[in-house]
Amino acid sequence: MDRNKDTSPVNPQVLLELVSVRMPFGKYKDRILCDLPEPYLVWFHQKGFPAGKIGVLLSALYEIKLNGLEYLLKPIRKQER
């Protein structure tokens, strides 16, 4: 077992990106990812998340919102402003 391996279920870098990266396309283009409405994320979950980094971020945000973990983003967002 590798003790140096990160076993945290949440990658801090992903959280930072969720409060700073803007949606690059679609109905909510230019909106900060963490501000996307949950129904939009549910739609992506049903249709399939896009490939690449944006898909990973949207998928992570979907899981965060689905499980009521938005509170994890609030202190990070305050630091980013």
C-alpha positions, 0 to 999 in steps of 0.5 A: 500500500502506497502511503503517499497516494492521495486517498481523499475522495475530493481533489482540492485542485478540482474544487479550486477549478469549480469556483474559477473556471467558466463554462466554455459553451452552451446555454450557460456559457461564461458562468462560473461552473459552481453557479450552474443550476443542478437541473443542467448538471442532471441533464449532462448526467443523463446525456453524457458529460463532454470529453476532457477536463470540462467533463471531469469538472462537470461530473464532479460538480454533479456529484457535489450538488447531488450529495449536498456538498456545496458547502465545500465550495463556499470558503474556496469561492470567498478566497478566489474573489 
